Amino acid sequence: MNWMNRREFLTASAMTAGALVAGSAPLHAASTAGAPGDFDFVFLTDTHIQPELAAAEGCAMAFKKVRSLPADFVLQGGDHIFDGLAVDRQRVDLVTQLYARTEQAVEKPVHHAIGNHDLFGVLPKSGLTPESAGYGKKFFVELHGPTYYSFDHKGYHFIVLDTVQPTADRSWEARIDDEQLSWLANDLGKVGPGAPIVVAGHVPLVSAASEYAAPTAQGGSGVAAAPVVARPQTTVGNAWQVLPLLEKHNVLAVFQGHTHINEVVRFRGVQYVTGGAVCGNWWHGTRWGIPEGFTVVSLRGGKIDWRYETYGFHSIDPQNT
Ligand SMILES: [Fe+2]
C-alpha cells in the first residue's frame, strides 16, 4: 500500500469510526471541528542571528520576504540565535534582543520551537552553573512560553515538539522526554478522527543527513560532533518511540530543522521534511549545495504541498559546502 492509499484508508477508517460514535460523542474535538480550510504558512528555521557576518541583515531580508507572502503565520523551527549554549548573559541578551527586533519585520504571528542553540549556558564554556538565572530552557520559556504545545488553525491541528534536552554532564541530547511522550499521546488522542495534523520540531525525527557527507574528524556524520549512539545530536535518539504515535493519525507532514539541508524522507505513510536554513551554511553560503531559504507550506482542503524559497542573501564570507 503506498502512502496516498494508506492516507485515504486512514481517513475512510476514521470517518466510519466517527459515524459509529456520532450519536454519543463529538465526531471531532471542538477545536478542529469543520472541514479543513485553505491557507499557507511559512516554516522557517535556523536563523542563527548574530551581529557578525551580516546575519541580522540576512534575517531582515528573509522576514521581509515572508511578510510579502499570503501566509497566515510563521512556524520558527529553532536555533533562533548564535548562540546560547556556550555564552554568558551579556551575549545571550545581545543576540536575543537582536533577534526580537529583527523578527518584528515579519508582521505575522510566530510560533516558536526550541533549538539546541537556544539552550542557555549549558556548556561549561559559558561560565554558568545550573543554578544561574535562565539556565537551560528557562531563558527560552521566559521569552516564548512552553517548549512543546499544540494549537489549531482552520481545521488543522499543529503540534510543536521540544527535541533538545540538557544532560547532567553539561551537554545536550536530541530526545523526546517521557513527560512529553505522555503529553503527545494524550494530545493526539484528543484530535478528531481523521483530522489533519502538522508536526514541527528542531532536531529531525527522521533524516538521511548522515548519508550525504564524509564522516567528520569528531567521528560524527558531517552534522554531529558527538557519537550518534552515546549522545544523539543529529536525529532524535528515541524517534522509535514517537513514530508509532504519529502513524496512528492523519499526520500530513513533520517539519524539521537543525541540519540546514532541504530534504524529504517518507516512511510508513508520514513525510519528514527538513526545511533548509535561513542562515544556509551558518551565514557562510550554501550548505551541501542548499542556499539560504525557508519553506512555504500550502494546505488545501486537508492536503499538503510545499516549496523551498530563497530570498537573495549573498554571504560576505562564503565557504560553500
Ligand atoms: Fe542550526
Residues whose N, C-alpha, C, O or C-beta is under 5 A from the ligand:
A	BS01	LIG	D46 D79 H258
